[in-house]
Amino acid sequence: MSAPASICLLRTSAIGDVTHVVPLIHTLQRAWPQTALTWVVGKLERKLVGDLPGVDFVTFDKGAGWAGMRAVHAALKGQRFDALLQMQVALRSNLLSLGIKADHRVGYDHARAKDLHGLVINERIPPRTGEHVLQAIGSFCEPLGLKQTDVRWDIPIPDEAHAWATQQWPSDRPVLLVSPTSSHELRNWRPERYAAVMDHADARGWRVVLIGGPSPAERSMANAILALCKHIPLDLTGKDTLKKLMAMFCRAQLLLTPDSGPMHMANTVGLKVLGLHAASNPARSGPYSDRRWCVDKYDAASRKYFGKPANDIPWGTKIEKPGVMDLIEVDDVIERFEAAIA
């Protein structure tokens, strides 16, 4: 198709998935610099990407329920887009999309669609399996006649965020950031195992910095880890913002984390990620650019809980079972730490 006058992108959450939309934004802007782009995004997620140049943002506050949907529809009242890229299959997002007027309504293929997704779209991305989430999102431009051929983020980080990060620790030794908590509790590793790895890093001459958001769950996890550490790390849990977190990623040498938003944020600035994967497949949802430093126990989890190898279960299956992360031993993580620093 010729360059559309306007495109609306709908991907409201979560943090990691929102980072995967950014390369698609750059693909569209490079091909069609005159096309007006509007992104319907979550309230928290906008704090990370809401200053991307050349994009109009409409905030969806999912915590506001129906009022949040009405606010989005009111903000877009009177607008009709040449294309809507409906990149979220959850029922709430499908309902939200009904109030967005567009000629081309692009959604997922049949295998990845659910929650009445097929009723709110009239075109689909190519049916593929074995893709990383970023590649799936990138393929939303294909029904429009484009192809995402390179991946670029360039998420803005304000000078004041860099200045704050610079003040948190001196540049006298390499830094291991530890972001221990996922929004999915069953993806979390045991506090005593984090503490053991952090003590190992300290003994190897690294500065260890514990990070996380202000939620009670993240504070509780941080407290549990701190109580078990022999060498007390710098604790910045609850003290940053998303932009300050990005600035810390620019200063560190390695991030230890389960499958979580910070994993993907760190990847956007090129920080090495020691990801902990058992409940989720790193090939699908690990750090996109470089998964060499991840611990991958996904196949072991599939064999334990489903009785068959990961290649024999549907692509994208989550194995969020009690105890699944215990398949990752301290020695597994130390081995990847040593490989990364070598």
Secondary structure, DSSP 4 states (H G I P E B T S, - for coil): -PPPSEEEEE----HHHHHHHHHHHHHHHHH-TTSEEEEEEEHHHHHHHTT-TTEEEEEE-GGGTHHHHHHHHHHTTT-EEEEEEE---SHHHHHHHTTSEEEEEEE--GGG--TTGGGS-SEE----SS--HHHHHHGGGGGGT-------------HHHHHHHHHHS-SSS-EEEE----SSGGGPPPHHHHHHHHHHHHHTT-EEEE---SSHHHHHHHHHHHHH-SSPPEE-TT---HHHHHHHHHH-SEEEEESSHHHHHHHHTT-EEEEEESSS-HHHHS-SS--TT-EE-HHHHHHHHHSS-GGGS-TT-----TTGGGGS-HHHHHHHHHHHH-
